[in-house]
Amino acid sequence: MEEGKRRSARAMTYKTRRLWFWGKLILEAFGISAAIAGVCLLVSAMGGLALDETRGVLWEGLLRFPVYLWLCGAFCISVLTLSLFQSYANAMIAVTATRRSVTAAILLQAAVEVLLITAAMAVIWSFVPSPEERSHLLSYVMPACGVLFVVAAVFVIMGALSCRFGKIGLIIAMVLYALLGAAAGFMAAMTSGGDEPMFVGSLLAGEFVNMAIQYGWVVLVGSLLFYGVSSAAAMMMMRRMEVRL
């Protein structure tokens, strides 16, 4: 009887420690994203980025901070997810944790981080004074959440590749990362305005954003399906992962 109680207490302590570890990690990542977003907002204001005098500084901050938070959150999710696969997974599996439980924990962490950032965006934009502008901004929340899930899914695959195939997987992940960076740079160039090709690219990007807002549920559901498929693929790859100390 006493032995059963001790085992139950140890199991509860282990679960509490895991919950504390992951909760702390998620909040730290969110805090870093928010801090970097705050710095970006401050730098943009000091750099003379156009402010609408009729709105005021607080209003402009409510409009722009969630955008910076979204961008910084995507970066933190990508770096943290990849790092967890490369370091945490090896360490935990080496001390008898199962590959399935380790992978599931990383996947859950990424999903919770996405939802936390999206919820913060929705909460901040809900304080925008203008009802029309508030409604318009909140229509971005679902597509933004979908994009974050796509980012998380891509880096889940990259992390699993680096764990499963070692250096070769890491090279594949780096190539994918470079392709994503090139795509982001191309889109930034195409939407920057200027001469005719750039202007056409800007119009196409605007149409894409409008469609994403109009079909926000479709974007979100599609991204969730993609995240589910990526998670299943990562689970399959991690089942044959070799522990490297």
Backbone hydrogen bonds, N-H to C=O, Kabsch-Sander energy under -0.5 kcal/mol:
donor,donor_aa,acceptor,acceptor_aa,energy
5,K,1,M,-1.9
6,R,2,E,-2.3
7,R,3,E,-2.3
8,S,4,G,-2.2
9,A,5,K,-2.5
10,R,6,R,-2.5
11,A,7,R,-2.5
12,M,8,S,-2.3
13,T,9,A,-2.4
14,Y,10,R,-2.4
15,K,11,A,-2.2
16,T,12,M,-2.4
17,R,13,T,-2.4
18,R,14,Y,-2.2
19,L,15,K,-2.6
20,W,16,T,-2.5
21,F,17,R,-2.7
22,W,18,R,-2.7
23,G,19,L,-2.5
24,K,20,W,-2.5
25,L,21,F,-2.3
26,I,22,W,-2.5
27,L,23,G,-2.3
28,E,24,K,-2.5
29,A,25,L,-2.3
30,F,26,I,-2.3
31,G,27,L,-2.7
32,I,28,E,-2.5
33,S,29,A,-2.3
34,A,30,F,-2.7
35,A,31,G,-2.4
36,I,32,I,-2.7
37,A,33,S,-2.4
38,G,34,A,-2.3
39,V,35,A,-2.1
40,C,36,I,-2.6
41,L,37,A,-2.3
42,L,38,G,-2.2
43,V,39,V,-2.9
44,S,40,C,-2.5
45,A,41,L,-1.8
46,M,42,L,-2.6
47,G,43,V,-2.1
48,G,45,A,-1.1
49,L,44,S,-2.3
53,E,51,L,-0.8
55,R,52,D,-1.5
56,G,52,D,-1.6
60,E,56,G,-2.0
61,G,57,V,-2.4
62,L,58,L,-2.3
63,L,59,W,-1.8
64,R,60,E,-2.4
65,F,61,G,-2.5
67,V,64,R,-0.6
68,Y,64,R,-1.9
69,L,65,F,-2.8
70,W,66,P,-2.4
71,L,67,V,-2.2
72,C,68,Y,-2.9
73,G,69,L,-2.7
74,A,70,W,-2.2
75,F,71,L,-1.7
76,C,72,C,-2.6
77,I,73,G,-2.7
78,S,74,A,-2.0
79,V,75,F,-2.4
80,L,76,C,-2.9
81,T,77,I,-2.4
82,L,78,S,-1.9
83,S,79,V,-2.3
84,L,80,L,-2.5
85,F,81,T,-1.8
86,Q,82,L,-1.7
87,S,83,S,-2.3
88,Y,83,S,-0.7
89,A,84,L,-2.4
91,A,87,S,-2.1
92,M,88,Y,-2.7
93,I,89,A,-2.3
94,A,90,N,-1.8
95,V,91,A,-0.7
95,V,92,M,-0.6
96,T,93,I,-1.3
97,A,92,M,-2.2
102,V,98,T,-2.1
103,T,99,R,-2.4
104,A,100,R,-2.5
105,A,101,S,-2.0
106,I,102,V,-1.9
107,L,103,T,-2.5
108,L,104,A,-2.5
109,Q,105,A,-2.3
110,A,106,I,-2.2
111,A,107,L,-2.1
112,V,108,L,-2.7
113,E,109,Q,-2.3
114,V,110,A,-2.1
115,L,111,A,-2.3
116,L,112,V,-2.5
117,I,113,E,-2.3
118,T,114,V,-2.4
119,A,115,L,-2.5
120,A,116,L,-2.2
121,M,117,I,-2.2
122,A,118,T,-2.3
123,V,119,A,-2.5
124,I,120,A,-2.5
125,W,121,M,-2.4
126,S,122,A,-1.4
127,F,124,I,-1.6
128,V,125,W,-1.5
134,R,130,S,-2.7
135,S,131,P,-2.5
136,H,132,E,-2.1
137,L,133,E,-2.6
138,L,134,R,-2.4
139,S,135,S,-1.0
140,Y,137,L,-1.8
141,V,138,L,-1.2
144,A,140,Y,-2.4
145,C,141,V,-2.5
146,G,142,M,-2.3
147,V,143,P,-2.4
148,L,144,A,-2.0
149,F,145,C,-2.0
150,V,146,G,-1.9
151,V,147,V,-2.5
152,A,148,L,-2.7
153,A,149,F,-2.5
154,V,150,V,-2.5
155,F,151,V,-2.1
156,V,152,A,-1.8
157,I,153,A,-2.0
158,M,154,V,-2.1
159,G,155,F,-2.4
160,A,156,V,-2.5
161,L,157,I,-2.4
162,S,158,M,-2.1
163,C,159,G,-1.8
164,R,160,A,-2.8
165,F,161,L,-2.6
166,G,162,S,-0.6
168,I,165,F,-1.2
169,G,165,F,-0.5
170,L,166,G,-2.2
171,I,167,K,-2.5
172,I,168,I,-2.4
173,A,169,G,-2.5
174,M,170,L,-2.5
175,V,171,I,-2.4
176,L,172,I,-2.4
177,Y,173,A,-2.5
178,A,174,M,-2.5
179,L,175,V,-2.4
180,L,176,L,-2.3
181,G,177,Y,-2.3
182,A,178,A,-2.6
183,A,179,L,-2.4
184,A,180,L,-2.5
185,G,181,G,-2.5
186,F,182,A,-2.4
187,M,183,A,-2.4
188,A,184,A,-2.2
189,A,185,G,-2.3
190,M,186,F,-2.5
191,T,187,M,-1.3
192,S,189,A,-1.1
195,D,193,G,-0.6
199,F,195,D,-2.3
200,V,196,E,-2.6
201,G,197,P,-2.3
202,S,198,M,-2.4
203,L,199,F,-2.2
204,L,200,V,-2.4
205,A,201,G,-2.4
206,G,202,S,-2.3
207,E,203,L,-2.3
208,F,204,L,-2.3
209,V,205,A,-2.4
210,N,206,G,-2.3
211,M,207,E,-2.3
212,A,208,F,-2.4
213,I,209,V,-2.2
214,Q,210,N,-2.5
215,Y,211,M,-2.5
216,G,213,I,-1.1
219,V,215,Y,-2.3
220,L,216,G,-2.5
221,V,217,W,-2.8
222,G,218,V,-2.6
223,S,219,V,-2.3
224,L,220,L,-2.3
225,L,221,V,-2.3
226,F,222,G,-2.2
227,Y,223,S,-2.5
228,G,224,L,-2.4
229,V,225,L,-2.5
230,S,226,F,-2.5
231,S,227,Y,-2.4
232,A,228,G,-2.3
233,A,229,V,-2.4
234,A,230,S,-2.5
235,M,231,S,-2.4
236,M,232,A,-2.1
237,M,233,A,-2.3
238,M,234,A,-2.6
239,R,235,M,-1.2
240,R,237,M,-1.0
241,M,238,M,-1.4
245,L,243,V,-0.6
